[in-house]
Amino acid sequence: MHEARERFFRRFRDKVYPSTFVEEINEQCDIFFPLYASPFFVAWLPYLSLDPLLLPNEPLMPFLRIGLSLVGVIALCARYFWKNPKRHRLIGNGMMYYLIVVTGIITGLAKAHPSYVGGYCFLITVLGAMPVQPSQLFSALAVSLSVFAGLCWHFNVSFTEPALRYSLQDLISTVSVSVLMSYGWTMLRRNSYEKGRALQEMNAQIQAQQATLADQNESLRHLNLEKDELIGIVSHDLRNPITAILGIAEIVQEEDNALSAELRSDMLGRIHHSALQMRMLIDHLLNADAIENGALKPNFAYVSVLEVVAGVAESLQTQAEKKAIRVQIEGADNVVVYADILLLSQVIENILSNAVKYSPIQTQVLVSFQRRDERVQIAVKDEGPGLSENDKDSLFKKFARLSAQPTGGEQSIGLGLSIVKKMVESMNGKVWCESEQGQGAAFIVELPSEPASPPSLP
């Protein structure tokens, strides 16, 4: 009981106004159905003892009385099983229509006895508060009066009798009052609906604006984080190699160029290494900026995967040899992809250099590729520490910092894989990682072997 009452009042607290007033009326009929349906089940009970006394020879009277309960049962079933979206209002109209017509029939059968019309007119007045259409009330009154007049004529009841005039006046005035109540209720409800609907739309607009502002704030927060990351990169990752170059330059100046060949070679090597670090960082930042600005436009062509992989592996040979890492390539020489050769080279270089960077010494990095239907998969598998679940979640995001650390003290700025993802997607491909912590990682790039549509002829 408590739960049912709570559900009833919750419909008012959490009110959501429908798009049309007709739907609002239908909803109100649904809400107040228990209030106006209940009298249909009990209204005829007081007449159980009155009918046999006043009209002992009228068998139709009990059926009309019980008909009220039958209408209530039909309305209850229709409420839950009828699929018409406007059923609640139609049910209310039908119940009131039946009540008015039956009032005329019962009063006519009772030969206009005032004891019969009074109780039903009171019931019509009580139920007049529900939003019944005035047209339904007027038509029900017309039918009721027609039946009432026909029965009075059949029973030779004189229209000059005061009881008859009283019954007619009572029925007509009761329906007229119900019309006024229904009309007034409808006007009040329409006014409330329009105001509530306006407030609801205003609230929806405010919520939409708040959602937009929240999205903008989130975007600003991300931009601020990226700005902080970029400042950190410039202040740390660029400062270190520049400091190294300046330090070497100062040593050279102090020695007055009287350097041994071995020391000169070592210092030139350090300068070269620091310059490569700076160039790699600047290339990453420029690539990321080009991707963000939409300036990355692939030049598609048929590209041999083996040639690209072999070229990248050769360029990274020195880096791999320093850690005694063996780079092995497995794949047929006739496997081709439809991609941009420069972008594909950068993608493979980034993934393969990461594999070397995070692999322990004296391990193997396997680069394999094979064709699957109209796609080609290029996989780079290392024997490094693998990735944690947290690493996987942020793997391809900008400025991602992984828990695993390079095994040779190499530099990592967290931009490479985010650039890889954008480049691969620009070539109509996809990239993902398969890894278990402690068992290495495999980065797989999948690209089309044919264009999505045949290239247009010049």
N, C-alpha and C positions, 0 to 999 in steps of 0.2 A: 504494500500500500504506500509506504513511504517512497519507494523507488518510482512508482507510477506518478505520485504527486510531484516528485522532483523532476521527472521528465516533462510533465505538463508545464511547470513554471520555467524550465530551462528554455523552452521554445520562445518565451517572451524575453528572457535575459539575453539569449544568443540570437536575437531576431535578425534574419537576413531577408530583405525585401525582394520579392520576385521582380521580373522585368516589366510585367503589365499588371494593371489593377484587377483584371479578371482573375489572374492567378492569385492575387492577394485575397480576393473574396473567397476563392476556392479553398485557400489555406485556412482562412478564418472559420469556414464551415467545418473543416476537418478538426480544428482545435476544439470548437464548441459542440461537436457532435454528441458527446455524452450528456451534455446539459439539456439539449432539446430533444434527444431521442428517448431519454428515460421516461418522460410522461406517457409515451406511446404504449409502454408496457403495463402501466398501472391506472391510466385515466378512466378506464371503463369499470374498474373494480367497485366503486361506490354504487354503480347502477345494478349490481347483481341482485340486490334485494328489492330495488325500486321497480325494475321491469316486470317481474311476476305480479306485483301488486296492481300497477296501473294498466299494464297491457299483457294480461295473461294469455291472450290468443294471438300474439304476434311472434311467429317463429323466426322471422328474419332479423329481429333486433339483436339477439346474442351473437349472430355471425358478424354483424357490422361492428359490434363492440370488440370482439376478438380480433377482427380485422386490423385494429390499431396495433396490436402486438405483432401480428403477422407482418405488417408493413415495417415495423421496427426491426424484426428479424431479417427481412429482405434487405433493408437498408444497411444493417450491420454486415451482412455477407457481401453486399456490393462494395462496401467501404474497403474491404480487404482483398476481394477477388476480381472486381471489375477493373479493367485496365484503362478506362477513359481518363485522361489527365484532369478533366473538369468534373469528375464524378462526385466530389463532395458537395459542390454547389447544386448539381442536378439532383442528388439525393435529398438535400434540404428542400428544394422546390417541390419534389414529388411528395414528400411527407406532408408538407403544408397543404398541397393541392388535395390530397386524399382527405385530410382532416376537415377542410372546408366543405368539400362535397358530401362527406358522410354526415356532417352536421345538418345539412339541408335534408338528407334522406331520413335520418333518424327523427328529426323534428317533424317532417311530413308524415312519417308513419305514426308518430305520437299524436297526430292531429293537432299540431301546434301547441301542445301542452308546455307551459313555461318551465316546468321542471327539467325538461330535456335540453332546451337550447342554451340555458344559462351556463351549465358546467363546461360545455364544449366551446362556447364563446370565450369563456375565461381562458381556456387552454389555447385558443387561437391568439388571444391577446398576449399571453405569456411567450408563445413561440414567435410572435411578430417581431421580436428583437433580433431574430436571425436574418441574414441578408438574402431574403427571398426577392426575386424579381417582381416588381409591381405588375408586370404583364401576367405573370403566373397567378398572382392574387386576384386580379380582375377577372381573368378567365375562369378561375375556380369559383369565384362568387357568382358569375353568370350561370355556370353549370349547376351550382348548388341551388340557386333561386329557381331555375327552370325545373329541376327535379322536385323541389319543395312545392312549387305551384302545381305541378302535375299531380303530386300525391294528394294535395289538398282538394283539387278538383275531383280526383278519383274517390275520395272519402266524403265528398259533398260538404267540405268544411267551408263555411261562409267567410269571405274576406272582410266582412264587417265585424267579425268577432274581435273583441279587444285582445284576446290571447294570440290570435294570428298576427294582428298588427304589431303587437309587442315582440313576437318572435322575429318577424321580418325586420323591424327596426334594430333589434339586438344583433341579428346576423350581419346586416348591412353596416351598421356602425362599428361592429367589431372588426370586420374586414377593412373598413376605411381607416380605422385607427392603426391596424397592422400595416397598411400601405404607408401611412405617414411615418410610423416607426421605422419601417424598412428603408424608406427614402431618407429619413433623417440619419439613421445609422450609416447608410451608404455614403452620405455627404461627409459625415464626420470621419468615417474610415478613409475616404478618398483624401481628405485634407491631411490626415495623419500619415497616410501612405506617401503622398507627394513630398511631405516634409522629411519623412524617414528615408525615402528613396534618395532625396537630394543630399541628405547628410551621409548616407551610405556611399553615394558616388564620390562625395567630397573626401570621405575617409579613404576610399579606394585610391583616389588620386594622391592623397597625402602618403599613403603606404607605398604607392609606386614611386613617388619622389624620394621617400626615405630609402627604398631599395636601391634606386639609382644612385643616391648619395653614398649609400653603403658600398656599392660597387666601385664608385669613383674613389672613395676613401681607401678601399682595398688596393685599387690600382696605384694610387698615390703612395701607399705604404710600400708596395712592391718596388715602385720606382725609387723611393727613398732608400730602400735596402740595396737596390742595384747601384745607386749613386755611392752609397757607403762602400760597397764591394769594389767599385771601380776606383774610388779614392784609395782604398787599401792596396789594390793592385799597383796603382801608380806609385804610391808611397813606399811600397815594400818590394814588389817584384821587379819594378824598373829601377828602383834606387840601388838595389844590391849589385846588379851588373855594372851600373854606371860608377858606383863606388869602387868596384874592382878595377875598372879601366883607369879611373883617376889615380888609384893607388899604384898601379903598374907604371903609369906615365910619370909619377913623381919619382919612383925608383930609377927609371931610365934617366931622368934629368939629373938626379943626384950622382949617378955613376958616371955622368959625363960621357955617355955612349961607350965607355970602356967595359963592355959586357962580353962575356965569353959566348961562344956560339951556342953552347948547350943552354945557358941561362936565357939568351935572347930567344931561342926556339921555345922554351917553356913559357916565357912571358907572352910571346905572340900567340901561342896556343890558348893561354888564358884569355887574352883579348878577344880572340876568335870565338871562344866558347861564350863569353859574356855578350858579345855582339849577336850571336845566334839566339841566345835567350831573349834578348830585347826584340829582335826581329820576329821571333815566334809569338811573343806576347802582342806585339803591334798587329801582326797578321790576324791573330785571333780576334782582337778588338775590332779591326776593320771588317772582318768577315761577319762578326755578330752585328755590327752596325748596318752592313749591307743587307743582311737578312731581315732585320727589324724594319728597314725602310723599303723593303720590297724591291731592292735593286738587283737581287740575285736572279738572273735570267739564264737558265741552262741553254746551251747549244747542243741539241740532241744529235747523236750519230750512233752508228753501230760500233761498239768498242769491244776489243778482245780483253777478257777478264785476266787471262794469263799474262799478257803484256803489262797491264797496269800493276798487277800484284807483284810480278817479278821486278819491275822497275822500282816500286816502293820498297820492296825487301832489300834490294841492292843499296838504296840510299840510306837504309837504316842498319846496314851491315856492321859499320864501325861501332855504333851504339850497342848492338847486340853482342859483338865480340868482346867488348869491355867487361861484360858480365857472363861470358862464356855461354850465351844463349843461342841455341840452334833454331833457325827459322826454316820450317819445312813447308813446301807447297805441294798440294795434291789437287789435280784437276786437269781436264782435257784442254788441249790448245784451241779447240774449235768452239768453245763456249763464249758467246757474245751477249752483251746487254745493249739496250737502246737507252743511252744516257749521255751525260756530258763528261768527256774524258778528264777535264781538269778537276771538276767537282768530285768525280769518282776517285781520282788519285788522292785528293785531300781527305776524303772519307776513309779510304784504306790506310793512308799514312797516319791519320789520327788514331784509328783503332789499333793498328799494328804497333805504333810507337807506345801506346798505352799498355799493350800486352807486354812489350819488352820492359817498360818502365816499372810495372808492378810484379814482374816475374822474378823469382829468386835466381841466384847464379846457378849455372850448369843445369838449366832446364830447357824445355822445348816449347816453341810456339808453332802451332799448326794452322796454316791457312789453307782452307779447302773450299772448293766451289763446284756446284753441279746444277744442271738444268732440271726444273720441275715444271712440266707442261709449258706454259708460256712465261714462266718466271725463272730467275736465276738466284740461287742463294749462295752468298759468300760468307763463310764462317771463319772467325779468328778465335782459336782456342788456346788459352794459356794454362800454366800450372801454378798460378799464383794463389793468394789467400782466399780468392772468391769474394762474394758480396753478401753483406747482411741484408735483412729485410728492409731496414731503414735506408740502406744504400740504394736498393732497387727502387724505392719510392721516389727518390730525388735524383736518380741517375742521369736523366736527360734534361734536367733543369739548369738554368743559367747559374753560374757561380756555385755549383754543387761541390760540396767538400765531403769526400768519402772517408770512411773509417780506415780503410787500407792506405798505407803510405808507400810511396815509391821505394824500391829496394836499394837504389843506388844514389839516393839524395837528389833525384831529379826534381825539376820544378813542375808544379801543377797549379793552374789558376781556375779550374772548374768551368771553363767555357767550351772545351773541345767537344764533348759529347752532345751538348745542346746545339752546337753548330752542325755536327754530324747529322743529327735528327732532321734539322731544317733542310740541309742539303739533300738528304735522301728523299724526303717528302717532296721537294721541288722536282725531283726526277721520277715522281709517281711510284716511289718505293716505300718501304718501311724498314725499321731497324728495331731490334729488341735484344735482350740479354738473357741468357740461361745460365744460372750459377747456383751453387750451393757453397755456403761458407766453408772454407778449408779445402775445397776441391776444384779450384780454378774457376774461370769464367769463359763463356763463349759468347761473342758478339756476332749476331747474324744480320746481314744486310740482304734484303730481297728487292730485286729490281726487275722490270719487265725486259723480256728479250725482244719484244716487238713493240712498235708504237701503238698507242690506244686506238688510233685511226690511221689509215694509210696517209703518208705525207702527200700534200698537194703537189702536183706537177708544176714546174715553172712555166 
